[in-house]
């Protein structure tokens, strides 16, 4: 059974940093492309970062580009997102997601491409 468990959320002041972690189990981690998404009440879930199964390719939307960095440690079966220069509008529940892929280089940008999801972790940025 595939499990993704996020951690690292919390309350931070605007301009601060957080690093979210997502530990995976029950899967061959190196065959999974991974992504981080966020959602606030009444809004659709949006991607904030994605990484290919090889870790070579990444994707960021303009809203977080230059502030967020996704990385993965296949030995630890963990994916991270380092979030710097946080803004109040970054407040959301953050989810990690994974999808089994035969491509080592593809990154996936939409939530309907991902089959496996964590339970989410709350990030709150105060002004």
C-alpha positions as semicolon CSV with decimal commas, in nm:
position;residue;x (nm);y (nm);z (nm)
1;X;0,000;0,000;0,000
2;X;0,142;0,334;-0,108
3;X;0,167;0,590;0,169
4;X;0,283;0,949;0,152
5;X;0,320;1,136;0,479
6;X;0,390;1,508;0,488
7;X;0,551;1,693;0,773
8;X;0,708;2,030;0,842
9;X;0,411;2,260;0,819
10;X;0,342;2,529;1,071
11;X;0,309;2,898;1,139
12;X;0,571;3,136;1,005
13;X;0,598;3,510;0,959
14;X;0,600;3,664;0,615
15;X;0,950;3,653;0,474
16;X;1,034;3,339;0,664
17;X;1,111;2,987;0,547
18;X;0,980;2,636;0,593
19;X;1,087;2,301;0,457
20;X;0,818;2,043;0,400
21;X;0,904;1,675;0,383
22;X;0,708;1,386;0,241
23;X;0,812;1,035;0,334
24;X;0,699;0,756;0,104
25;X;0,648;0,388;0,168
26;X;0,500;0,094;-0,014
27;X;0,638;0,193;-0,352
28;X;0,950;0,181;-0,568
29;X;1,036;0,542;-0,499
30;X;1,277;0,588;-0,789
31;X;0,999;0,510;-1,038
32;X;0,773;0,786;-0,915
33;X;0,746;1,142;-1,032
34;X;0,647;1,365;-0,744
35;X;0,473;1,691;-0,688
36;X;0,370;1,936;-0,421
37;X;0,028;2,097;-0,438
38;X;-0,161;2,336;-0,218
39;X;-0,523;2,418;-0,157
40;X;-0,717;2,681;0,030
41;X;-1,091;2,665;0,106
42;X;-1,305;2,744;-0,194
43;X;-1,016;2,723;-0,438
44;X;-0,890;2,453;-0,666
45;X;-0,581;2,262;-0,576
46;X;-0,276;2,411;-0,747
47;X;0,070;2,281;-0,811
48;X;0,365;2,450;-0,646
49;X;0,647;2,220;-0,757
50;X;0,711;1,899;-0,944
51;X;1,013;1,677;-0,995
52;X;1,085;1,393;-1,233
53;X;1,160;1,044;-1,114
54;X;1,529;1,096;-1,189
55;X;1,531;1,426;-1,006
56;X;1,686;1,597;-1,306
57;X;1,385;1,800;-1,414
58;X;1,168;2,028;-1,207
59;X;0,875;2,261;-1,261
60;X;0,750;2,564;-1,072
61;X;0,460;2,795;-1,148
62;X;0,536;3,165;-1,165
63;X;0,373;3,220;-0,826
64;X;0,656;3,040;-0,644
65;X;0,943;3,042;-0,894
66;X;1,261;3,164;-0,729
67;X;1,120;3,107;-0,380
68;X;1,042;2,734;-0,368
69;X;1,279;2,448;-0,442
70;X;1,179;2,085;-0,474
71;X;1,426;1,805;-0,420
72;X;1,422;1,435;-0,359
73;X;1,639;1,185;-0,175
74;X;1,576;0,845;-0,324
75;X;1,780;0,669;-0,056
76;X;1,552;0,817;0,211
77;X;1,237;0,785;-0,002
78;X;1,161;1,146;0,074
79;X;1,070;1,451;-0,130
80;X;1,115;1,801;0,003
81;X;1,005;2,149;-0,082
82;X;1,209;2,434;0,058
83;X;0,992;2,744;0,078
84;X;1,164;3,079;0,122
85;X;1,040;3,438;0,129
86;X;0,698;3,313;0,228
87;X;0,398;3,539;0,176
88;X;0,056;3,539;0,341
89;X;-0,091;3,417;0,012
90;X;0,116;3,100;0,048
91;X;-0,110;3,000;0,336
92;X;-0,272;2,669;0,244
93;X;-0,280;2,299;0,310
94;X;0,014;2,148;0,124
95;X;-0,002;1,800;-0,023
96;X;0,258;1,578;-0,177
97;X;0,161;1,351;-0,463
98;X;0,320;1,073;-0,660
99;X;0,269;0,895;-0,983
100;X;0,428;0,582;-1,122
101;X;0,597;0,664;-1,451
102;X;0,812;0,498;-1,711
103;X;0,975;0,832;-1,793
104;X;1,279;0,938;-1,596
105;X;1,258;1,294;-1,724
106;X;0,890;1,392;-1,733
107;X;0,737;1,625;-1,479
108;X;0,363;1,634;-1,426
109;X;0,181;1,956;-1,360
110;X;-0,184;1,872;-1,301
111;X;-0,340;1,701;-1,003
112;X;-0,539;1,455;-1,212
113;X;-0,212;1,299;-1,330
114;X;-0,122;1,190;-0,978
115;X;-0,261;0,870;-0,829
116;X;-0,119;0,885;-0,480
117;X;-0,165;1,160;-0,224
118;X;-0,063;1,244;0,128
119;X;-0,297;1,373;0,395
120;X;-0,167;1,730;0,381
121;X;0,009;1,966;0,617
122;X;-0,103;2,317;0,707
123;X;0,119;2,612;0,629
124;X;0,015;2,947;0,770
125;X;0,205;3,265;0,689
126;X;0,125;3,563;0,905
127;X;0,167;3,919;0,785
